[in-house]
Amino acid sequence: MVRTKTILIAIATILAAGSAGIWLLISEQQEAQERRAKFFGSSSDHPTSGGEKMKVEW
C-alpha cells in the first residue's frame, strides 16, 4: 500500500514538472516571436503596391 502511494506520488510529480516545463517552453517561444516581430518590424508598416520599390521622401 505504501509502495503504491509512493509510485503514484512520483508519477504525479513527474507529470506536474513536465507540464510546467512545457508551459514555460511555449510561453518563451511566444515571447521570442513577439520580440523578433517588434525588432524587425512588420511589413504592413510600409506597404508597397505591385512590387514597386518605395520612394524615399526627404
C-alpha positions in Angstrom: 0.0 0.0 0.0 2.8 2.4 0.9 4.7 1.4 -2.2 1.7 2.1 -4.4 1.2 5.5 -2.9 4.9 6.3 -3.3 4.7 5.3 -7.0 1.6 7.4 -7.6 3.1 10.4 -5.9 6.3 10.0 -8.0 4.2 9.8 -11.2 2.1 12.9 -10.3 5.3 14.8 -9.5 6.9 13.9 -12.8 3.7 14.9 -14.7 3.4 18.2 -12.9 7.1 19.1 -13.6 6.8 18.0 -17.2 3.6 20.1 -17.8 5.2 23.1 -16.1 8.3 22.8 -18.3 6.2 22.5 -21.5 4.2 25.6 -20.5 7.4 27.6 -19.8 8.9 26.5 -23.1 5.8 27.5 -25.1 5.5 30.9 -23.4 9.2 31.6 -24.0 8.8 30.8 -27.7 5.8 33.2 -27.9 7.8 35.9 -26.2 10.7 35.4 -28.6 8.5 35.6 -31.6 7.0 38.8 -30.3 10.4 40.3 -29.7 11.5 39.2 -33.2 8.5 40.8 -34.8 9.0 44.0 -32.8 12.7 44.2 -33.7 12.3 43.6 -37.4 9.0 45.4 -37.7 6.1 44.2 -39.7 5.8 44.7 -43.5 2.4 46.3 -43.0 4.1 49.5 -41.7 5.4 50.4 -45.1 3.2 48.7 -47.7 4.1 48.7 -51.4 1.9 48.1 -54.3 2.6 45.7 -57.2 6.2 45.0 -56.1 7.3 48.6 -56.7 10.1 50.0 -54.7 9.2 52.6 -52.2 10.2 56.2 -52.8 12.1 57.9 -50.0 10.7 61.3 -49.1 13.1 63.7 -47.6 
